[in-house]
Amino acid sequence: MLAAAVRAVNFAESVVLCEPSLAHKTTRPPDLVIVDPVIGVHLIEVKGLSLDNILQIDAGGICHFRYGQHVDKKNPILQVRNAMFDVRDAVRNSYNDELQIPF
């Protein structure tokens, strides 16, 4: 996913951020952040599964993922939305609420 993101935003002014995280941490950074002066800031949540492991997607974004014999429900949309607000708020605080780039 990281290589695809780098290829997709191959511009001198763009930045792709990837921070490894510990799997058992309670709060985790976003998987990928793309910063581009034209398209804005995009946060991407990556799931390490094949499409065959997605059993269903409910209204509101709750996904049922199969991990071996276990089924886990996660909401990647909520995960990335929460991360987006964390990053946006931190940037706003750093620039005294004068944020010029869309999230």
VOPAKE-823041 format. One record per residue: residue number from 1; x, y, z of N, C-alpha, C in turn. Coordinates in pm, whole numbers. Example, Ala and Ser with C-alpha at 12.3 -4.5 7.8 and 13.67 -1.06 7.14 Angstrom:
<kolros>
+-------+--------+--------+--------+--------+--------+--------+--------+--------+--------+
| nukol |   n_xx |   n_yy |   n_zz |  ca_xx |  ca_yy |  ca_zz |   c_xx |   c_yy |   c_zz |
+-------+--------+--------+--------+--------+--------+--------+--------+--------+--------+
|     1 |   1319 |   -569 |    780 |   1230 |   -450 |    780 |   1320 |   -330 |    780 |
|     2 |   1285 |   -225 |    708 |   1367 |   -106 |    714 |   1290 |      3 |    787 |
+-------+--------+--------+--------+--------+--------+--------+--------+--------+--------+
</kolros>
This chain:
<kolros>
+-------+--------+--------+--------+--------+--------+--------+--------+--------+--------+
| nukol |   n_xx |   n_yy |   n_zz |  ca_xx |  ca_yy |  ca_zz |   c_xx |   c_yy |   c_zz |
+-------+--------+--------+--------+--------+--------+--------+--------+--------+--------+
|     1 |     82 |   -118 |      0 |      0 |      0 |      0 |     87 |    125 |      0 |
|     2 |    195 |    122 |     77 |    285 |    238 |     83 |    344 |    268 |    -54 |
|     3 |    391 |    166 |   -124 |    450 |    186 |   -257 |    346 |    242 |   -354 |
|     4 |    223 |    193 |   -347 |    117 |    243 |   -435 |     87 |    389 |   -405 |
|     5 |     85 |    426 |   -279 |     59 |    566 |   -242 |    171 |    657 |   -290 |
|     6 |    294 |    613 |   -277 |    408 |    694 |   -323 |    399 |    714 |   -473 |
|     7 |    368 |    608 |   -548 |    355 |    621 |   -694 |    238 |    712 |   -731 |
|     8 |    131 |    709 |   -655 |     12 |    786 |   -688 |     32 |    936 |   -668 |
|     9 |    117 |    974 |   -575 |    139 |   1116 |   -548 |    285 |   1152 |   -572 |
|    10 |    331 |   1122 |   -688 |    471 |   1142 |   -723 |    494 |   1288 |   -764 |
|    11 |    474 |   1379 |   -671 |    494 |   1521 |   -695 |    593 |   1574 |   -593 |
|    12 |    673 |   1671 |   -631 |    776 |   1725 |   -541 |    716 |   1786 |   -415 |
|    13 |    594 |   1839 |   -423 |    534 |   1906 |   -308 |    457 |   1811 |   -218 |
|    14 |    440 |   1686 |   -256 |    361 |   1589 |   -180 |    447 |   1511 |    -82 |
|    15 |    381 |   1464 |     24 |    449 |   1383 |    125 |    360 |   1265 |    159 |
|    16 |    420 |   1148 |    174 |    349 |   1030 |    222 |    414 |    989 |    352 |
|    17 |    333 |    982 |    458 |    384 |    946 |    590 |    335 |    807 |    628 |
|    18 |    426 |    729 |    681 |    391 |    595 |    728 |    465 |    574 |    859 |
|    19 |    390 |    552 |    967 |    452 |    532 |   1097 |    416 |    393 |   1148 |
|    20 |    515 |    309 |   1168 |    483 |    176 |   1221 |    428 |    189 |   1363 |
|    21 |    339 |     99 |   1399 |    282 |    103 |   1534 |    285 |    -37 |   1594 |
|    22 |    272 |    -42 |   1724 |    266 |   -169 |   1793 |    124 |   -223 |   1785 |
|    23 |    110 |   -349 |   1755 |    -23 |   -408 |   1734 |   -109 |   -403 |   1859 |
|    24 |    -49 |   -403 |   1977 |   -128 |   -410 |   2100 |   -143 |   -276 |   2170 |
|    25 |   -102 |   -167 |   2106 |   -122 |    -35 |   2162 |   -270 |      1 |   2157 |
|    26 |   -317 |     77 |   2255 |   -459 |    114 |   2255 |   -488 |    224 |   2154 |
|    27 |   -399 |    319 |   2137 |   -418 |    421 |   2035 |   -311 |    401 |   1929 |
|    28 |   -353 |    408 |   1806 |   -260 |    381 |   1697 |   -263 |    496 |   1598 |
|    29 |   -149 |    528 |   1540 |   -147 |    632 |   1436 |   -215 |    580 |   1310 |
|    30 |   -254 |    671 |   1221 |   -311 |    624 |   1094 |   -206 |    545 |   1017 |
|    31 |   -252 |    451 |    935 |   -158 |    367 |    860 |    -80 |    448 |    758 |
|    32 |   -148 |    533 |    683 |    -83 |    619 |    584 |   -146 |    757 |    588 |
|    33 |    -63 |    858 |    570 |   -112 |    995 |    557 |    -49 |   1053 |    431 |
|    34 |   -133 |   1103 |    342 |    -86 |   1168 |    221 |   -113 |   1317 |    237 |
|    35 |     -9 |   1398 |    219 |    -22 |   1543 |    228 |     16 |   1601 |     93 |
|    36 |    -78 |   1671 |     33 |    -57 |   1728 |    -99 |   -124 |   1865 |   -103 |
|    37 |    -54 |   1968 |   -155 |   -112 |   2102 |   -154 |   -236 |   2116 |   -242 |
|    38 |   -256 |   2026 |   -337 |   -372 |   2035 |   -426 |   -489 |   1952 |   -372 |
|    39 |   -463 |   1826 |   -340 |   -572 |   1737 |   -297 |   -593 |   1736 |   -147 |
|    40 |   -506 |   1799 |    -71 |   -523 |   1808 |     74 |   -456 |   1696 |    149 |
|    41 |   -509 |   1667 |    268 |   -455 |   1564 |    356 |   -552 |   1446 |    355 |
|    42 |   -500 |   1329 |    328 |   -581 |   1207 |    326 |   -521 |   1105 |    421 |
|    43 |   -604 |   1048 |    506 |   -561 |    941 |    597 |   -619 |    811 |    546 |
|    44 |   -538 |    707 |    545 |   -579 |    578 |    490 |   -561 |    471 |    596 |
|    45 |   -665 |    392 |    616 |   -661 |    278 |    708 |   -643 |    152 |    624 |
|    46 |   -540 |     76 |    652 |   -509 |    -44 |    576 |   -540 |   -167 |    661 |
|    47 |   -609 |   -261 |    603 |   -637 |   -388 |    670 |   -558 |   -496 |    596 |
|    48 |   -488 |   -580 |    670 |   -404 |   -683 |    611 |   -480 |   -809 |    577 |
|    49 |   -583 |   -797 |    500 |   -668 |   -910 |    464 |   -694 |   -911 |    315 |
|    50 |   -727 |  -1027 |    263 |   -772 |  -1034 |    124 |   -922 |  -1005 |    121 |
|    51 |   -974 |   -976 |      5 |  -1117 |   -948 |     -8 |  -1203 |  -1067 |     36 |
|    52 |  -1149 |  -1188 |     23 |  -1223 |  -1307 |     65 |  -1248 |  -1310 |    216 |
|    53 |  -1168 |  -1236 |    292 |  -1182 |  -1234 |    437 |  -1283 |  -1130 |    486 |
|    54 |  -1339 |  -1051 |    395 |  -1444 |   -956 |    432 |  -1578 |  -1027 |    412 |
|    55 |  -1644 |  -1058 |    522 |  -1768 |  -1134 |    514 |  -1888 |  -1045 |    481 |
|    56 |  -1893 |   -927 |    540 |  -2000 |   -834 |    510 |  -1963 |   -696 |    560 |
|    57 |  -2031 |   -596 |    505 |  -2016 |   -458 |    549 |  -2155 |   -406 |    581 |
|    58 |  -2175 |   -365 |    706 |  -2304 |   -315 |    750 |  -2314 |   -165 |    726 |
|    59 |  -2437 |   -116 |    731 |  -2459 |     29 |    723 |  -2381 |     95 |    835 |
|    60 |  -2319 |    207 |    806 |  -2238 |    275 |    906 |  -2092 |    235 |    901 |
|    61 |  -2057 |    138 |    817 |  -1916 |    103 |    797 |  -1862 |    -11 |    881 |
|    62 |  -1947 |    -80 |    958 |  -1896 |   -192 |   1038 |  -1870 |   -310 |    944 |
|    63 |  -1745 |   -357 |    947 |  -1703 |   -467 |    862 |  -1685 |   -593 |    945 |
|    64 |  -1725 |   -705 |    890 |  -1706 |   -835 |    954 |  -1589 |   -903 |    882 |
|    65 |  -1478 |   -917 |    954 |  -1356 |   -975 |    898 |  -1335 |  -1115 |    954 |
|    66 |  -1295 |  -1207 |    869 |  -1265 |  -1342 |    914 |  -1114 |  -1355 |    931 |
|    67 |  -1072 |  -1392 |   1052 |   -933 |  -1421 |   1083 |   -927 |  -1569 |   1121 |
|    68 |   -896 |  -1655 |   1026 |   -898 |  -1799 |   1053 |  -1041 |  -1843 |   1082 |
|    69 |  -1065 |  -1898 |   1201 |  -1200 |  -1940 |   1240 |  -1274 |  -1831 |   1316 |
|    70 |  -1208 |  -1722 |   1346 |  -1265 |  -1612 |   1426 |  -1317 |  -1501 |   1335 |
|    71 |  -1432 |  -1444 |   1372 |  -1487 |  -1329 |   1299 |  -1480 |  -1209 |   1391 |
|    72 |  -1425 |  -1099 |   1341 |  -1409 |   -977 |   1419 |  -1482 |   -863 |   1349 |
|    73 |  -1550 |   -780 |   1426 |  -1618 |   -663 |   1371 |  -1534 |   -539 |   1398 |
|    74 |  -1507 |   -464 |   1294 |  -1432 |   -339 |   1307 |  -1498 |   -234 |   1219 |
|    75 |  -1473 |   -109 |   1254 |  -1524 |      0 |   1173 |  -1406 |     84 |   1125 |
|    76 |  -1345 |     47 |   1011 |  -1228 |    122 |    963 |  -1261 |    267 |    929 |
|    77 |  -1386 |    295 |    894 |  -1424 |    433 |    865 |  -1416 |    516 |    993 |
|    78 |  -1467 |    462 |   1103 |  -1458 |    532 |   1232 |  -1313 |    544 |   1276 |
|    79 |  -1233 |    439 |   1255 |  -1091 |    444 |   1290 |  -1020 |    559 |   1219 |
|    80 |  -1039 |    569 |   1088 |   -969 |    671 |   1011 |  -1027 |    810 |   1037 |
|    81 |  -1158 |    817 |   1064 |  -1219 |    947 |   1096 |  -1162 |   1001 |   1227 |
|    82 |  -1151 |    916 |   1329 |  -1094 |    958 |   1457 |   -949 |   1002 |   1440 |
|    83 |   -873 |    927 |   1361 |   -733 |    964 |   1337 |   -725 |   1096 |   1261 |
|    84 |   -817 |   1116 |   1165 |   -818 |   1240 |   1088 |   -840 |   1360 |   1179 |
|    85 |   -937 |   1349 |   1271 |   -962 |   1461 |   1362 |   -844 |   1485 |   1455 |
|    86 |   -777 |   1378 |   1500 |   -658 |   1394 |   1585 |   -549 |   1470 |   1510 |
|    87 |   -522 |   1430 |   1385 |   -418 |   1495 |   1306 |   -458 |   1638 |   1273 |
|    88 |   -582 |   1657 |   1230 |   -629 |   1792 |   1196 |   -621 |   1887 |   1316 |
|    89 |   -665 |   1841 |   1432 |   -662 |   1924 |   1552 |   -519 |   1958 |   1594 |
|    90 |   -428 |   1863 |   1580 |   -288 |   1890 |   1614 |   -228 |   1993 |   1519 |
|    91 |   -262 |   1983 |   1390 |   -212 |   2080 |   1292 |   -273 |   2217 |   1319 |
|    92 |   -401 |   2222 |   1347 |   -467 |   2351 |   1378 |   -402 |   2417 |   1499 |
|    93 |   -374 |   2338 |   1602 |   -309 |   2392 |   1722 |   -171 |   2448 |   1690 |
|    94 |   -100 |   2382 |   1601 |     34 |   2428 |   1565 |     32 |   2555 |   1482 |
|    95 |    -79 |   2579 |   1410 |    -88 |   2696 |   1322 |   -194 |   2795 |   1369 |
|    96 |   -222 |   2796 |   1499 |   -317 |   2891 |   1558 |   -449 |   2899 |   1482 |
|    97 |   -505 |   2784 |   1449 |   -634 |   2774 |   1380 |   -638 |   2833 |   1239 |
|    98 |   -521 |   2857 |   1180 |   -515 |   2911 |   1043 |   -478 |   2800 |    944 |
|    99 |   -557 |   2698 |    943 |   -533 |   2582 |    857 |   -574 |   2614 |    714 |
|   100 |   -481 |   2597 |    620 |   -507 |   2633 |    481 |   -524 |   2512 |    389 |
|   101 |   -516 |   2391 |    443 |   -521 |   2273 |    358 |   -641 |   2188 |    400 |
|   102 |   -717 |   2136 |    303 |   -835 |   2057 |    338 |   -801 |   1916 |    387 |
|   103 |   -882 |   1867 |    479 |   -871 |   1729 |    528 |   -988 |   1650 |    477 |
+-------+--------+--------+--------+--------+--------+--------+--------+--------+--------+
</kolros>
